[in-house]
C-alpha cells in the first residue's frame, strides 16, 4: 500500500517531517493526503500510522512508500511540479478538511488538479475542524455554513452527499493511537482504497492482532531474562555516562567563569557572553556567583568615531560626543537621542547644574546651547562663538550662577547664559585656564612661571587674583583636563605628570590649605581628575588606561580604593553620575577596548549592587508579600516601591519612635506595616500616604526585630530594653493584643525566626549555649518544643529554610551551622562552615531553598549554596563597595532581590538567574564565531543569547 502524505500550508511553506522507508520513486501511491494546519499534520500522521498498521496483514511491506515532503518536496526548487507528480501517481486524494485547509492555496490547487484529472468519486474527506453541512434540497454543501472546504474549487463537485469521516476527536490532547475509535475511522478509508468491506477489514484486523498478541507473549517470556540483564548493565553504563557528561559540563562551566573573570574589564561584552554560557553548561556555585557579581563589570558604550567627551547630568543622562552627540539613559538602555551631527565635531560638553541645559563646543569655537529638559523635544536655544585658538576649545563649564566658561589650552572666555536664548560674552579668562568651580566663583589658571593662580570671579565675571599655589613638579600639560573643584567648591585637586594629585582646601580662597597628596602608579602622569557628587571620592585617570579611586571622606587621611583597569590607552575624561554610584570614563583616541566605559562604584570601591537607597539604619529589611514594597532603615523607616521598575522609587516614611530607630515588618496581607513596642500598625494601601491604624498608642522604645508569622496573625517582637521577646495577636490590626512574653532570650536584630508553616518560633537563649524552639498558637501562650545546641558560640542570627525542616544558625564565631529540626526534640547537626571573621549579624534564606545570605561584623556579605545541608558552599562575597559591619539581610518573596541594610544605606542585589541572564544578553553583543572557537574549540558554534 502506498500512502503519500504531502502537507501544504496556506502561507506557501511546506511542513517538515522526518522521512521513513523509501522505495523506488516510480512506485504508485494509493492515496495522497493533503493538509494545511499544524494540528491537521498531527491528525494526518495518526491516520497514516493507522492505515499502515491496519493494513499490515494483507499489504506487502515491499510496496510501502511514505511520501514525505522533506525528502520529496523541499529538496526540489520546483515545489508544485513535485506535488503534481505525487498527485498523478496516486489513485485517491484524502483531504483533511478544516478552515485552515480551505484557506490554503496549496490545498485548493491540489483539489482543483484532482477534480480536473480524476473523478470526484476518488476524493475522500477527513473532517478535522470547522463546519461541514450538506443541503439535501439543493444536493450541495451549504456554503453559508461550511468553512472546512474551499468553495472556489468544490462547489458543484458532488452530485450527491459524499461520505466523510469525522476525525475532530483526534485533535483533543487526550487522544491516543490506541483509541478503538481509530480502528473504525481507518476502516472507513481503507475500504474504498482496497475494495473490501468494512466488516471484513475489521475482522481481519482483530484476528491479526490476536495472533500477534500470542506471539508476543511467547517472545516476551524468552526475552525477559535477557532484558533484565541488559537493563542492569545499561543502567549502570547510562548512569556512568551521564555522570561523566555532567562532570565535563561542570568543569567547562567553571573554566568559562574563570576566563570571563580574567577579561571582565578589558572585554566586558565577551565576558558577559561567557558567563551566560557557563550557567548554560551547569549552574555551579561559581556560575551563580559570577551572575550575581556581574553588575560590577563595566559597560562599554557603543561609539561612532573618536569620542572627544562624555558627561553625566544631574538627572542621570549621559552625553557622548564623537561623530555625533547622543543622549543616553544608562538606567533604561534603548534608543539614544541624537542632538547634534555635523563637522567639525564637538570637542567639549557641559550640563547645567539642574540638568536642563546642555552646552556643546566645536573645534572652531562655535558654541550651541540646547534645552534637554525633555529628551523627546530637544531644541536649540542659542548659539555663539568664542575664538578657538590653535587647538580649539578644550572644556566647558555651566555654573550655578548662570555663567558658561569656555576654556582653551591657553585662555578662554566667560559667557552669560542667565537668558538661555541669548548668549552674551562677559570677559576673557586670564592666563592658561585650569578649572572653574561649580558655582563660578573660583577660577584656577597656570602661570608662565609654573605656578597656579587662584582667582575669584565677581558678578561682572571679572577675575581677581587672590592666591598663588605651587604646581605639580612636572608642570601641567593640557591643564584643563588635570584639575577639578569639588561640587561644593571647597576642595581643589590638581594632577600632574609626576603621578601625584595635589589637594587644597580652598574654603577661604585667600588662604588655601594643603591637604595630603595622593600618589598613583602611572608611567606618564595623570590626565584627568573628577570628584563624586558628595566630594568623598576622587577619581584619577592615568596614562596607562587605569582609573584610581580615592576615599577623601576624611580629608586628612585619604585612603586608596579600587583601581579600574579597563582602557588600553590613557584616560581623557571622567564624570560621576548624580547618585555617585556610576562613573563614566573616556579612553584616548587609540583605545582599542572601547572609548566609553560605565563603572558601578560605591565610594572608592566597585560594587555589584544594582541599586543603593539612602535609607538610614541597620534594621532588618522587610518586603511586602507581593515583593512590590520594601521597608528600609529604621531611622526613620522608609517605604520604597520595588515593583520591577528600573530604579526603586521612594514612597513615604513612617513615624520613628526613638533615636535608636525601629524595626518594622510587613504583615501577610502585604499592606500593613508593623513596628513596636507596643505594636503599632500602618495601612499602606496607598504607599505614599501611610495611615495610622493604632491611634492613641504611646511608645517610648523601638524594637530590635519584628518577625511576622507567615500563617498565623502573630508577631514576635524583640525589645531593646532587655532580654524579652513579646508575642502579639494582630488579627485586629487596630488593636494588637499581647499574647505572651518570653524571657531569658537574646534580642539580636536577626535573632527571631518563624518556621514557614508558622508552627515554630526560634530564638537564642541568653545563656548562649542553645537556641530555644516554641510551638506557636494564635490563641494561647507558646509551649517549649526543644533546644538546638550551639557549642561553637552564642547564636546571633537565625532563619528557617523554606522546607521548614532546616534551621540556619549564625553565631558569634562567624560560623554558619545547618540543623535538621524536623524532630524538634532531637535536632540533628547537618553541616557547618566558618567564613566570617566576626559574629554573623544577619541571615536570610532564599524562597527557592538553594541560596542563603549572611552578613557579619567583618563587613562582608556572603551568598551560600545550601542545596546540600551537609555541605554549605560559599557562592560569592558580594562587592558591596565598602565594608558593611553589622548589616542585616533579606530576600524578596519572589526571589528576585537581596536587600542589605547598614549604616551606609541599603543596597539591593539582583539574584534571580533568569533576570540576570536576560540583562547580560541585553547588555552585550553576541559572541562571534572566532571568539567561540577560541574559548570553546571542541563544541559547535551555539551562541548562548541567540
C-alpha positions, -999 to 999 in steps of 0.1 A, spaced: 0 0 0 14 34 -9 3 63 13 20 96 3 13 123 28 20 158 14 13 188 37 9 223 21 4 253 43 -16 283 35 14 305 38 31 288 9 55 268 31 57 231 35 56 212 68 87 192 75 86 156 87 112 130 92 115 105 64 109 68 67 112 38 44 117 48 8 113 26 -23 118 33 -60 104 68 -68 83 54 -97 61 33 -73 24 40 -75 7 55 -45 -27 46 -32 -36 79 -16 -23 115 -14 -31 131 20 -35 168 18 -35 190 49 -25 225 59 -26 234 97 -1 220 122 -30 203 140 -40 186 108 -5 174 104 -8 155 137 -42 141 126 -27 131 92 2 114 110 -22 95 132 -43 84 102 -12 75 82 1 53 111 -34 38 114 -35 29 77 -1 14 79 -8 -7 110 -43 -16 99 -33 -30 65 -2 -48 76 -17 -83 74 -26 -82 37 -3 -55 22 32 -63 11 58 -44 30 79 -40 -2 52 -18 -17 52 6 13 61 42 2 56 71 26 56 103 5 72 129 29 78 165 19 113 167 34 127 141 11 105 147 -19 93 183 -19 117 207 -2 147 190 -19 135 205 -52 131 241 -61 100 233 -82 75 228 -54 43 225 -74 58 203 -100 68 178 -73 33 179 -57 17 174 -91 39 144 -97 28 129 -64 -8 136 -72 -5 120 -107 9 88 -92 -19 85 -66 -53 67 -70 -71 85 -42 -69 120 -27 -76 123 11 -84 160 21 -80 169 57 -110 193 58 -106 224 81 -108 262 78 -71 265 75 -70 239 47 -99 257 29 -78 289 31 -46 273 18 -39 280 -18 -18 248 -20 -48 227 -8 -71 244 -32 -46 239 -61 -43 202 -52 -81 197 -51 -86 216 -84 -60 194 -101 -77 163 -88 -112 173 -99 -97 181 -134 -77 150 -138 -96 125 -116 -131 116 -106 -147 132 -76 -156 96 -66 -119 91 -57 -118 121 -33 -122 113 4 -128 138 31 -114 136 66 -132 163 87 -107 176 113 -120 211 122 -146 237 114 -180 231 99 -194 207 72 -230 210 63 -249 193 34 -280 208 19 -302 179 9 -327 201 -10 -300 217 -32 -279 185 -33 -249 205 -25 -229 217 5 -245 246 25 -217 271 18 -232 296 41 -222 273 70 -195 252 55 -160 266 62 -139 234 62 -138 231 24 -128 256 -3 -159 269 -21 -140 281 -51 -129 246 -62 -155 222 -47 -188 240 -55 -208 215 -76 -181 188 -73 -205 163 -58 -239 153 -73 -250 137 -40 -239 138 -5 -203 125 -2 -192 102 26 -168 120 51 -152 107 83 -153 129 114 -118 129 129 -122 160 150 -119 140 182 -83 132 172 -74 168 178 -80 166 215 -48 164 237 -60 132 254 -65 112 222 -41 82 217 -34 60 187 -47 30 207 -82 46 209 -107 19 195 -124 47 175 -93 49 153 -99 14 140 -134 22 128 -122 55 112 -93 39 95 -116 12 81 -138 39 66 -108 49 45 -92 16 38 -125 0 25 -127 22 -7 -89 20 -11 -89 -18 -12 -124 -26 -24 -131 -47 6 -160 -43 31 -155 -25 63 -166 -55 84 -142 -78 66 -113 -54 72 -121 -51 109 -124 -88 113 -90 -94 96 -75 -67 118 -89 -83 150 -77 -118 141 -43 -105 132 -40 -86 165 -49 -117 184 -22 -138 167 3 -110 173 -5 -110 210 1 -147 213 34 -145 195 43 -115 217 36 -134 249 58 -162 239 86 -139 228 84 -118 260 89 -148 282 122 -156 264 134 -120 263 126 -110 298 156 -126 314 179 -112 287 163 -78 291 168 -77 328 204 -85 324 208 -59 297 189 -33 316 211 -37 347 242 -33 326 226 -5 306 215 15 336 250 13 351 266 24 318 239 51 313 245 64 348 282 65 344 279 82 310 256 109 325 279 114 354 309 118 331 289 143 309 277 163 340 313 164 353 325 176 320 299 204 319 307 214 354 344 216 346 337 236 314 313 259 334 340 267 360 366 272 333 344 297 314 338 316 347 375 319 352 381 330 316 353 356 320 368 370 352 402 375 335 387 396 307 358 413 325 373 448 324 391 447 291 364 428 271 332 431 291 309 421 263 327 389 257 329 382 294 291 385 297 286 360 269 310 336 285 291 339 319 258 331 302 273 301 285 289 289 318 255 290 335 240 273 305 265 244 309 259 240 346 245 263 373 275 258 396 282 279 426 309 297 406 285 305 378 258 317 401 283 339 419 295 353 387 260 362 376 252 380 409 285 399 407 282 408 371 268 442 378 303 452 389 316 447 353 319 479 332 296 485 303 310 496 270 291 524 253 289 520 215 309 546 197 306 562 163 341 575 157 366 591 180 350 601 214 360 635 225 339 640 256 313 624 279 295 637 309 266 629 333 238 653 340 222 657 375 192 639 361 212 608 352 215 614 314 248 606 298 260 627 268 286 612 245 303 633 218 320 615 189 310 619 153 275 627 167 263 639 201 240 615 218 220 615 250 217 581 267 199 569 298 221 541 313 193 530 336 169 525 306 191 512 278 174 517 245 175 540 216 198 571 222 187 606 213 210 623 188 211 660 194 240 671 171 255 658 139 280 678 119 316 688 112 338 699 127 329 676 156 320 686 191 351 688 214 336 697 247 302 693 265 287 705 298 253 702 316 238 729 338 236 720 375 198 713 371 204 691 340 180 711 318 207 728 296 234 712 275 263 733 261 283 720 231 315 735 217 331 726 184 367 727 175 363 760 156 349 778 187 312 776 178 290 771 209 255 758 210 231 758 239 202 732 240 172 726 261 173 689 271 147 690 299 125 668 276 147 644 257 118 638 233 118 675 223 154 687 224 157 722 210 184 748 203 181 779 225 210 800 212 244 798 195 276 818 198 313 818 191 345 821 210 379 824 194 392 788 193 429 795 191 453 769 177 440 739 195 403 747 197 381 748 228 391 721 253 365 723 281 331 739 290 316 746 324 280 757 331 279 772 366 251 775 390 254 813 388 244 813 351 279 815 336 293 795 307 331 792 309 348 781 277 384 771 281 412 767 256 446 753 262 456 789 266 429 814 275 392 813 271 360 833 278 331 837 302 296 840 287 263 849 304 236 823 299 211 835 325 190 842 295 195 810 276 180 825 244 208 850 242 245 842 248 264 873 259 302 874 263 313 890 295 350 887 298 382 868 288 399 844 310 434 853 322 465 831 315 461 794 309 428 782 325 429 751 346 395 747 363 364 767 374 343 759 405 307 747 400 294 780 414 316 800 390 331 820 419 366 805 418 390 800 389 424 785 387 450 793 359 485 782 352 512 810 351 542 811 328 564 807 359 550 772 365 527 783 394 489 780 399 469 812 403 436 812 422 411 839 412 377 849 425 351 858 399 327 887 407 292 892 394 307 910 364 327 879 356 360 899 360 385 876 378 406 889 407 437 871 418 437 861 455 464 834 460 493 815 443 497 778 446 526 755 437 520 735 405 530 698 403 567 693 398 564 683 362 540 710 353 506 709 337 505 696 302 469 700 289 459 717 322 422 720 317 418 682 319 440 678 350 423 699 377 388 700 392 369 716 421 347 695 444 309 700 439 306 725 468 337 743 455 357 740 488 384 715 476 407 717 446 426 687 432 453 692 406 472 663 389 505 664 371 529 644 351 546 630 382 517 608 390 507 628 420 475 647 429 478 679 449 448 687 471 439 720 487 412 732 509 400 765 493 371 772 516 390 805 522 403 813 487 428 838 501 444 812 524 444 778 507 454 749 530 473 720 515 459 685 522 478 652 520 490 644 484 477 614 466 501 591 448 492 569 418 512 543 399 514 558 364 542 559 339 534 592 323 513 610 348 476 615 355 455 630 327 422 638 344 406 640 378 369 642 390 350 644 423 320 624 432 288 644 440 294 641 478 330 651 474 340 619 494 356 602 464 382 613 439 387 595 406 421 599 387 426 587 352 462 580 342 481 575 310 480 537 314 443 535 310 436 529 347 412 549 369 423 551 405 397 558 432 405 576 465 384 579 496 385 615 508 357 613 534 384 621 559 405 647 540 434 644 565 436 607 560 429 598 523 426 561 516 433 545 483 404 525 468 399 503 438 418 506 405 396 503 374 418 489 346 396 487 315 411 510 290 440 501 268 452 537 264 452 568 285 420 582 302 410 616 288 377 623 307 358 613 338 323 620 351 304 607 381 266 601 379 243 621 401 240 594 427 278 588 429 273 551 421 282 553 384 314 566 368 319 572 331 355 571 318 366 581 283 396 565 267 422 581 245 418 581 207 437 549 203 419 530 230 412 496 214 390 484 242 362 509 236 361 546 242 335 550 270 331 527 300 304 529 327 315 516 361 294 507 391 310 521 422 302 529 458 325 553 474 360 544 464 352 507 457 334 488 429 301 474 437 279 447 422 248 461 439 221 471 413 208 499 435 217 519 466 190 535 486 196 564 510 180 545 539 194 553 574 197 524 598 207 488 600 174 472 610 163 441 590 147 449 556 112 438 551 94 432 517 57 430 512 44 396 503 39 406 466 75 420 466 63 454 454 72 474 486 103 475 508 105 489 543 141 500 550 163 517 575 145 524 607 158 560 614 132 566 601 115 536 584 112 545 547 90 527 522 101 521 486 84 508 455 105 480 441 79 466 417 101 459 387 109 495 377 145 503 367 151 522 399 133 519 432 111 549 439 106 565 473 70 562 485 69 575 521 84 575 556 66 564 588 69 577 623 101 569 642 98 561 679 133 569 693 168 579 682 178 543 682 153 537 654 128 509 650 125 476 633 94 472 611 79 444 591 51 439 566 21 417 575 9 388 555 -17 410 538 11 430 521 -5 463 530 1 466 568 34 476 583 40 468 619 65 481 644 67 484 682 68 484 712 38 485 719 30 472 685 16 499 661 3 494 626 2 515 594 -21 509 564 -1 512 532 -28 505 507 -16 538 493 21 536 500 25 574 495 0 581 523 6 558 553 -25 557 576 -20 550 612 -43 522 625 -34 521 662 -41 557 671 -35 567 707 -8 542 713 22 559 730 56 544 726 90 552 741 111 524 726 116 508 693 122 471 686 154 454 675 135 429 654 99 423 643 90 389 628 57 381 612 42 346 614 36 335 578 4 316 586 -10 330 619 -19 366 629 10 367 653 41 389 656 73 382 675 89 415 687 123 417 703 126 445 728 155 469 730 151 474 768 160 439 779 161 402 773 124 399 763 105 388 732 68 396 731 42 378 711 13 398 698 -20 388 682 -27 412 653 -59 397 639 -75 431 646 -49 455 631 -63 485 650 -60 467 684 -30 444 687 -32 422 718 -3 409 738 -2 371 740 29 363 760 64 374 770 94 351 765 122 359 789 158 347 791 163 352 754 187 374 734 172 402 713 196 404 684 182 421 652 181 387 633 177 365 664 140 356 658 127 332 632 93 316 624 91 284 605 74 286 571 43 268 584 41 292 613 41 263 639 76 271 654 94 301 668 132 300 673 152 324 695 186 322 711 188 317 749 205 343 769 229 317 784 245 315 749 246 277 746 214 269 728 186 281 706 151 276 720 121 263 700 85 270 708 52 258 694 31 288 685 -7 294 685 -27 325 678 -48 320 710 -25 307 737 9 310 751 37 293 732 49 260 746 85 248 746 93 223 718 130 217 721 165 231 721 192 234 694 227 233 710 252 260 699 286 247 712 306 269 688 293 301 703 263 322 710 237 323 682 233 357 667 213 352 636 186 326 628 165 317 597 144 287 586 149 272 552 117 272 531 114 234 536 105 241 572 128 213 584 161 231 583 173 259 606 203 280 597 222 293 628 249 321 626 269 325 657 294 349 673 324 330 659 314 336 623 301 301 617 270 292 598 255 259 610 227 239 594 204 219 616 176 194 608 148 203 633 121 181 618 121 163 652 122 193 675 131 172 705 162 157 688 177 182 663 205 169 641 235 189 630 240 185 592 269 207 583 288 240 590 312 265 575 332 293 591 339 321 566 331 353 586 359 366 609 334 381 633 299 373 645 272 367 620 249 397 622 222 387 597 209 357 579 183 351 552 171 322 531 161 325 495 125 313 488 138 289 462 156 270 490 190 267 474 206 301 484 212 318 517 228 351 526 247 361 557 263 394 569 289 398 596 307 422 618 337 418 594 316 439 570 312 411 544 280 399 528 282 363 517 260 341 495 257 304 502 245 274 483 227 253 509 212 227 485 232 200 504 227 208 541 257 187 550 280 209 529 271 246 527 292 261 499 301 298 497 289 312 463 305 346 465 314 375 487 293 404 474 312 435 462 293 460 483 315 489 476 328 491 511 325 471 543 291 467 559 298 458 595 267 445 614 244 446 584 210 429 581 199 410 550 166 398 535 153 382 502 122 394 484 94 368 485 96 364 447 133 356 449 143 384 427 162 407 451 185 406 481 184 437 504 213 445 527 208 473 552 236 490 572 247 524 585 257 534 549 224 529 533 205 500 518 218 481 488 199 458 465 213 429 445 195 411 417 198 373 425 173 359 401 193 339 374 167 344 347 167 382 352 205 383 353 208 362 321 184 384 302 203 415 314 237 401 304 224 393 270 208 427 265 240 445 276 264 427 253 268 418 216 266 382 207 297 361 208 314 358 174 325 326 157 361 333 161 356 341 198 336 309 203 364 289 186 389 304 209 371 295 242 351 265 231 370 249 203 355 214 209 319 225 207 298 235 177 290 272 174 259 278 195 256 315 208 240 315 243 220 346 236 207 337 202 
